[in-house]
Amino acid sequence: MPPFYANSQTAAPKQRTVVFVVYPGIVLLDLVGPLQVFTRARHNGTDLPAYVTHVVSLDGGPVETNTIVQIDSAPLSEFLIEPDGPELDTLVIVGGNGAEVAAESALLVKKVNQLAKRARRACSICCGAFVLAATKLLDGRRAVTHWEDCDLLASRFPEVCVEVDPIFINDGPFWTSAGITAGIDMALAIVQEDLGRAPALQLARSLVTPMIRSAGQSQYSSDLARQTQDLDGEFSALHDWLRENLSRPISVEDMAVRCAMSSRSFSRRYLASIGVSPAKSLERMRVDAAKNLLLETDRSMKTIAIECGFRDSEKLRRAFHRNLHTSPSSYQSLFRDN
């Protein structure tokens, strides 16, 4: 087993051990997304891997996923051997369709509990939160899972403070994330905590991730909500055009012309399809764009307001209060990692 610190006569940087716990029925992306993040992470300015990764299951061997791909694993007990077991930095319980069954395995829960207590941090991805919650280590703490499973998690484990909206939550040594790709966001946030913002951003660029989303940002996507409502794609070309022209003054009449409709007919059909008025939808797009600029750039509030089509800072502030019930500056202070 690789040691917690890389062997070197020249005081090599710390190499942290990350252990992923799997079980039959895991969601493959819940594992391979964060696994790729930790595997690819490097110490700043070097080619030295920052983490050593392992995949373990209760008995070891091949583990079925929710795809045709099997995952090989080592026995979980290898990391419970004392005093010769490797030091454990980060424990990650993967999510999947088998999570509820796994959470009912007394032996698995017992061993996960022992591993979590040895680790510097313990994490769950998606409904892997059911397994972590079964250890009772989340009692009294904030946690999240996929939005579809939040009610069930709260009912099964009433001592856990389940929140529906965030993409991930860090409460003390425990990290929990929402579904699927949110595990990548959580892993990048952990890399940022361990190695700093610059290596995390470099890693995100390498993985072609558009931005590092901070804890507390919503697991609901406004763009995805629009696409879900507009199943036949009637307004997809309009939405693409709007995103490319947010800085321009755009009226409902302008949108109607793009769709070759009268303003009245367009407004009626848009509201029936998308569920909000065209003006409200445009405002939400502009707020989303402003959110990204607030977190990922050092541009002034006035510049961001103009680039997103609000014309001035006061209109930006009012739009934030209408949509997010907070101010742009408060949002930036809460979610930006400086």
C-alpha positions in Angstrom: 0.0 0.0 0.0 1.4 3.5 -0.8 2.3 5.5 2.3 0.6 8.7 3.4 3.8 10.6 2.6 5.7 9.9 -0.6 9.1 8.3 0.0 11.8 10.8 -0.8 15.1 11.9 0.6 14.2 15.5 -0.4 11.1 16.0 1.7 8.6 15.4 -1.1 5.2 17.1 -0.7 2.5 15.4 1.2 0.7 12.7 -0.8 -2.8 12.1 0.7 -4.6 8.8 0.6 -8.2 8.8 -0.7 -10.3 5.7 -0.3 -13.6 5.2 -2.3 -16.1 2.8 -0.8 -18.3 1.0 -3.4 -21.0 -1.6 -3.3 -23.2 -3.4 -5.9 -25.3 -0.9 -7.9 -23.1 2.2 -7.7 -23.6 5.0 -10.3 -20.4 4.8 -12.3 -20.1 8.6 -12.7 -20.4 9.1 -9.0 -17.1 7.1 -8.7 -15.1 8.0 -11.8 -15.8 11.7 -11.8 -14.3 12.5 -8.3 -11.7 9.6 -8.8 -10.5 11.4 -11.9 -10.2 14.7 -10.0 -8.1 13.2 -7.2 -6.0 11.1 -9.6 -5.2 14.1 -11.9 -4.5 16.6 -9.1 -0.9 17.8 -8.8 1.0 19.8 -6.3 1.3 23.4 -7.5 4.0 23.9 -10.0 5.1 20.2 -10.0 4.2 16.9 -11.7 3.9 15.2 -8.4 0.6 13.5 -7.7 -1.1 15.0 -4.7 -3.2 12.0 -3.9 -3.0 8.2 -3.9 -6.4 6.6 -4.6 -8.0 3.3 -3.7 -11.3 1.7 -4.4 -12.6 -0.7 -1.8 -15.7 -2.8 -1.1 -16.9 -5.0 1.7 -15.3 -8.2 0.3 -13.1 -6.9 -2.5 -13.2 -8.1 -6.1 -15.4 -7.0 -9.0 -18.3 -4.8 -8.2 -21.3 -4.3 -10.5 -22.2 -0.7 -11.4 -25.3 0.7 -13.0 -23.6 0.2 -16.4 -22.0 -2.7 -18.2 -18.7 -1.8 -16.6 -17.5 -3.6 -13.5 -15.2 -2.0 -10.9 -12.4 -3.9 -9.3 -11.9 -3.3 -5.6 -9.7 -4.2 -2.7 -11.2 -5.6 0.6 -12.3 -2.8 2.9 -10.6 -4.6 5.8 -7.1 -3.8 4.3 -7.6 -0.3 5.6 -8.6 -1.3 9.1 -5.5 -3.3 9.9 -3.7 -1.7 12.8 -1.0 -0.6 13.2 0.2 -1.5 9.7 -2.7 0.0 7.8 -2.0 3.1 5.7 -3.0 6.4 7.1 -6.3 7.6 5.6 -6.8 11.3 4.7 -10.2 11.2 2.8 -12.9 8.6 2.8 -15.5 8.8 0.0 -18.8 6.7 0.0 -20.0 6.5 -3.6 -23.7 6.8 -4.5 -25.9 4.5 -6.5 -29.1 2.5 -6.7 -27.7 0.0 -4.1 -27.2 2.7 -1.5 -30.3 1.9 0.5 -29.5 -1.8 0.6 -25.9 -1.0 1.5 -27.0 1.2 4.4 -28.9 -1.8 5.8 -25.7 -3.9 5.9 -24.7 -3.8 9.6 -21.2 -5.1 8.7 -20.6 -2.5 6.0 -21.9 0.3 8.1 -19.7 -0.7 11.0 -16.6 -0.8 8.9 -17.4 2.5 7.2 -17.9 4.0 10.7 -14.4 2.7 11.7 -12.8 4.1 8.5 -14.6 7.5 8.9 -13.3 7.9 12.4 -9.7 7.2 11.1 -10.0 9.6 8.2 -9.3 13.3 8.3 -12.5 13.9 6.4 -15.4 11.6 5.4 -17.5 12.3 2.3 -20.5 11.0 0.5 -21.6 11.4 -3.1 -25.3 11.5 -4.0 -27.2 8.8 -2.1 -23.9 7.5 -0.6 -25.2 9.8 2.1 -27.5 7.0 3.2 -24.5 4.8 4.1 -22.7 7.7 5.9 -25.9 8.6 7.7 -26.3 5.0 8.9 -23.1 5.3 10.8 -24.8 8.1 12.9 -21.8 10.3 12.3 -24.0 12.8 10.5 -26.4 13.2 13.4 -26.9 16.9 14.2 -25.0 17.9 11.1 -26.1 19.4 7.8 -26.1 17.1 4.7 -27.3 16.9 1.2 -28.0 14.2 -1.4 -29.6 14.2 -4.8 -32.7 16.3 -4.7 -34.9 13.3 -5.6 -33.7 11.5 -2.4 -33.6 14.3 0.1 -37.1 13.6 1.6 -36.3 9.9 1.9 -32.9 10.6 3.6 -34.6 13.0 6.0 -37.3 10.5 6.9 -34.9 7.6 7.3 -32.4 9.7 9.4 -34.4 12.4 11.2 -31.3 13.4 13.3 -29.6 14.6 10.1 -30.2 18.2 9.0 -31.0 17.4 5.3 -31.0 20.4 3.0 -32.5 20.1 -0.5 -30.8 22.8 -2.6 -26.9 22.9 -2.2 -24.7 21.1 -4.6 -22.5 20.1 -1.7 -22.1 20.8 2.0 -19.1 20.8 4.3 -19.9 20.5 8.0 -16.8 19.9 10.1 -14.9 16.8 8.8 -17.9 15.7 6.8 -18.7 16.5 3.2 -21.8 15.5 1.3 -22.8 16.2 -2.2 -25.8 16.2 -4.5 -26.1 13.8 -7.4 -23.8 12.7 -10.2 -21.6 15.7 -11.4 -21.9 17.5 -8.1 -19.4 14.9 -6.8 -16.9 16.5 -9.2 -17.6 20.0 -7.7 -17.1 18.6 -4.2 -13.8 16.9 -5.2 -12.5 20.1 -6.7 -13.5 22.0 -3.6 -11.5 19.5 -1.5 -8.5 19.9 -3.8 -8.8 23.7 -3.4 -8.9 23.3 0.4 -5.8 21.0 0.4 -3.7 22.5 -2.3 -5.0 26.0 -2.9 -7.1 27.9 -5.4 -4.5 28.0 -8.2 -4.0 24.2 -8.5 -7.7 23.6 -8.3 -8.4 26.1 -11.1 -5.7 24.6 -13.2 -7.2 21.1 -12.6 -10.6 22.4 -13.5 -9.3 23.8 -16.8 -7.5 20.5 -17.5 -10.8 18.6 -17.0 -12.6 21.2 -19.2 -14.9 22.1 -16.3 -16.3 25.6 -17.0 -16.1 26.8 -13.4 -15.6 25.7 -9.8 -19.0 25.9 -8.2 -18.9 26.8 -4.5 -20.7 25.0 -1.7 -24.3 26.2 -1.3 -24.9 26.9 -5.0 -28.1 25.4 -6.2 -28.2 21.9 -7.7 -31.0 23.2 -9.8 -29.9 24.6 -13.2 -32.0 27.4 -14.7 -30.8 26.4 -18.1 -31.8 22.8 -17.6 -35.2 23.8 -16.2 -35.8 25.8 -19.4 -34.8 22.8 -21.5 -36.9 20.5 -19.5 -40.0 22.7 -19.9 -39.3 23.2 -23.7 -39.1 19.5 -24.6 -39.7 20.1 -28.3 -37.0 22.7 -28.5 -39.4 25.4 -29.8 -37.4 28.2 -28.0 -33.9 26.6 -27.8 -32.6 28.8 -30.7 -34.0 31.9 -28.9 -32.3 30.9 -25.6 -29.0 30.4 -27.4 -29.3 33.9 -28.9 -30.3 35.5 -25.6 -27.2 34.0 -23.9 -25.0 35.4 -26.6 -26.5 38.9 -26.4 -27.2 39.5 -22.7 -25.4 42.8 -22.7 -27.7 44.2 -25.4 -31.1 45.9 -24.6 -33.6 43.1 -25.5 -37.4 43.6 -25.4 -40.2 41.1 -25.7 -40.8 42.4 -29.2 -37.2 41.6 -30.1 -37.7 38.0 -28.8 -41.0 37.7 -30.7 -39.3 38.8 -34.0 -36.6 36.1 -33.5 -39.4 33.5 -33.2 -41.3 35.0 -36.1 -44.4 35.6 -34.0 -46.4 38.5 -32.9 -45.6 39.8 -29.4 -48.9 38.7 -28.0 -48.8 35.2 -29.5 -45.1 34.8 -28.5 -45.7 35.8 -24.9 -48.7 33.5 -24.6 -46.9 30.5 -26.1 -43.6 31.1 -24.2 -45.4 31.3 -20.8 -47.4 28.1 -21.6 -44.2 26.2 -22.6 -41.5 27.6 -20.1 -43.8 28.5 -17.2 -42.5 32.0 -16.8 -42.8 35.2 -18.9 -40.1 36.0 -21.5 -39.0 39.0 -19.5 -38.6 36.9 -16.3 -36.7 34.2 -18.2 -34.3 36.8 -19.6 -33.7 38.3 -16.2 -32.9 34.9 -14.7 -30.4 34.3 -17.5 -28.8 37.6 -16.7 -28.7 36.9 -13.0 -27.0 33.5 -13.7 -24.4 35.2 -15.9 -23.8 37.8 -13.2 -23.4 35.0 -10.5 -20.6 33.4 -12.6 -18.8 36.7 -13.1 -19.0 37.6 -9.4 -17.4 34.3 -8.5 -14.9 33.9 -11.3 -13.6 37.4 -12.1 -12.4 40.5 -10.3 -14.6 42.9 -12.4 -16.4 45.7 -10.7 -20.1 45.5 -9.9 -20.8 48.2 -12.5 -18.9 46.3 -15.2 -20.7 43.1 -14.4 -24.1 44.8 -14.4 -23.4 46.3 -17.9 -22.0 43.0 -19.3 -25.1 41.1 -18.2 -27.5 43.7 -19.5 -28.7 45.4 -16.3 -27.2 48.8 -17.3 -26.3 49.8 -13.8 -25.5 48.3 -10.4 -28.8 49.2 -8.8 -30.8 47.2 -11.4 -28.4 44.3 -10.8 -29.0 44.6 -7.1 -32.8 44.6 -7.5 -32.7 41.6 -9.8 -30.6 39.6 -7.3 -33.1 40.4 -4.5 -36.0 39.3 -6.7 -34.4 36.0 -7.7 -32.0 35.1 -4.9 -33.3 37.2 -2.0 -29.8 38.5 -1.4 -27.5 41.2 -2.8 -24.7 40.7 -5.4 -22.1 41.6 -2.8 -23.5 39.2 -0.2 -23.7 36.5 -2.8 -20.1 37.1 -3.7 -18.9 37.1 -0.1 -20.8 33.9 0.7 -19.7 31.8 -2.2 -16.5 33.1 -3.5 -13.3 31.5 -2.1 -10.7 34.3 -1.9 
